[in-house]
Amino acid sequence: MIKSVVGAVSALLVSAGSLFAAMDQISVAQMPVAAETSEKGELIDLLNEMKAQSNVDFPVTVAPFSRSLHMVASGSSSAHLPLLDPENGSPPAPGLAYSSETILGVEFALYHHVDVQVDPENLSGLNLETERSHTGLFEFDIAPVTCVDCTLAKINSGRDSVFLFASNVSDGVIAAKGLDQIQKTVFKVFPMKFVIREGDTEADQWLTQALQAVKASGRLPELVPSLLN
């Protein structure tokens, strides 16, 4: 998904003026449970706690992923969340950057039939799949799928593919549907971060301080329970 919007984001960066004051607005990708509206969702609760901890107020906008990212590029938003950092040294898009502070770590695991042997250090020869918006996390060939539930059900029934995806989502599906023929092999923990404009040290500093304050309060697990493994 990131690659598909890089061109448009780059064009916006060329024409955009300087950002508004730090934390003029934060845009959030619309997702079930995590961010359903600007007033409902676990990430909204997190932002509200960051406001409370820092005594700084700002509007929050919930929008489709690509639009939320564009808002940062155009200067109408100081930061976007969330985005997983593949830790390969590449920015989210030209002119954008990941925040210094990590919101939380998201565990990804390999889900395969119990009869299929998987070595996370050697994935060659495997029929790898992931949810379509996450293919950019990986530097190896991996096929996109649109239905997490369907893919896991097929693996449970004997399909020889290997599904590489977030444990907090996949584990819930497996438990809810009683898929007892699937084995889980942990692959990696990816840091979830904010996206800011490259060089916006003021926004990055505020995000770092506010996130650290929330973590120090011990409230992070109760604010974003569905995002934790």
N, C-alpha and C positions, 0 to 999 in steps of 0.2 A: 504493500500500500504506500509506503514511504516513497519508493522510487517513482510511483505513478504521479506524485504531486510535486516532485523536485523541480521540474521545469517551471511550473506555474509559481511556485514559491520563489524561485530565483528571480523571475520577472518582477514580482512584487517588491523584492528587496531592492532592486535597482531604482524603482520609482518612489519608494517610501521615504518619508522624511525621518527625522529622529523620533525615538520612542517618546511617549508621554512620560510623565513622572513614574518612577518605579512603582510597580504594583497598581498602575492605573486601572487594570482589569485583569482577571485570570479567566481563561477559557478552558473548558473541560470537555473531553470527548464524550458524547452521549452513549451510555451503556446501561443495560439492565442492572439494577441493584447499586452499582457503583456511582452512576450519575444519570438519573432519569430526568430531572428538571433542575433548574437553578436553586431549588429549595429542597430537593429530595435526592438522597444518595449518600453512600459512605464517603466518597471523595468530597462531597459537599460538606459533610460533617467534619472532615479533616480540615478543609479550608476555613470553616467557621472557628474551629479550635485554634488554628494558626492565627486568625484575626484576634481572638481573645487573648492568646498568649503574648502577642506583640502590641496589642492596643492599636492596630492599624486596620482601617476598613477599606474595602474596595468592592466593586460589583463583580459578580460571577456570572458567566454566560456558559450555558451548555449547548453544544452544537455538534453536528457530525464531525468525525475525526478530521477530515481534510480541511473543512472550513475552520475548525478550531486552530489548526496549525497555521493556516493562512492568516489568521488574525494576528498571530505573533509576527509573521513576516511583514505584514502591512503596517504594523505599529499600533493597531487598535487594541492589542492585548499585550500585557507584559510577559505572560507565561502561559504555556499550554501544559496540561497533564491529562492522562499519564502517557509515558512512552518508555519502553524497555530499551536499555542501552546494551547493544551487542558486544561492547567493549573491544571493538576492533580498530579504534582510533578514528573512525569516520563520524562526521557530524550528522545530525538528523536530516539536514538538507543544507546546501550552501548558504552561509550567512546565519545559520542557527547553531545552537550549542545545547548540550545537556547541562542541567544544573550540577553544581559541585556536590551537593548533598543528595543522598539516596533516600527516597521515601520509604521503601522496603524492598526486600529481595523476593523475587518470584521464582519458585522452583519449577523447572521443566524436567519432565521425565519421559522415558521411552516406554510406550505401552505395547505389549506384544502378547501373542498367544503363549500359553505355558509350554508348548512344545517347540517354540522358536527360541533359539539361543541368541542372545544379544550381548555384545561387548561394547560399552559406551566409548571405549578408546579406539575402536575400529568398526566404523559403520559402513565400510565398503561392502557392496553386494546386497545391501538391504533395500527393501522397497519402502522408503521413508515418506511419510505424509505429515502435514501440519495444517492447522487452520489457516485459511488463505491470507489473512492480514498479517501473519507472522513469518512468512517465508523470508523476509529481509533480515531476520535475526541470524540466519545461518549462511555460512560460506560454502556449503556443499549442496548438491542437488537434492531438492525435497519437493514433493508434489503438493499443491494446494488442495484442500477439501473445504466444503462449505457446511457440512453437518457433523459436528463433534459426536453427537449421540449415535448417528448412523455408522460412523467410522469405527467407534469402539464396539458397537454391536456386531459388526462384521468380523472384527478381530476375535471377539469372543467365540464366534461360531466357527473359527478355523482359518480365516483369511491370513495369509502370511505377511501382510504389510505390518509396518511398525509406525505407530502414531507418536509423534514428538510434540508435546504440548504442556501447558501449565497444569501442575498437579492439583491446585485448588479447584479447578474446573473439572478435570478428568476424574479425579477421585470421587467427586460428588456424583457424577454420572454413573460411574461403576457401582457405587454403593446403592444409589436409588434404583438401578435396574437389575441389581443382583448379578452382575457379569463376573462370574467366579472362575472363568477360564483365561483371565488376563493377568499377566505378570507385569509389575512395574519395576523399571530400572532407572534410578535417578541419573539425569544427564548434567544439568548445570543450574545454578541460581543466577538469574539475570537481575541487575539492579533496575528498579522502577524509578524514573526521574521526571522532573519538569523539563520543558523545552523553553529556552529563552533566546533572545537575539545574541549573536556572537558579540562579545565585548561588553555586554550589559552587566557590569560588575555590581551595580547598585541593586538590581533585582536579584542577582545571584546571592549577594550578601544577606538580603532580607529573607530569602527562601531558606538559606542555611540556618540562620538564627531562629526563625520561626519553627522550622522542622525539628531542630535540636531541642527547642523548648517543649514541643509536644512529646517528643520521645522521653525527655527527662521527667515529664509529668506522669509517665506510665500509662497514658490513655490511648496510645496508638492501637493496641490490639482491640479495644472496645469500639474504636471509631471505624476501623476497616476490617471487620472479622472475615468477610468473604474473600478478601484478597490475601489473607495469610494462609500458609499451608497447614 
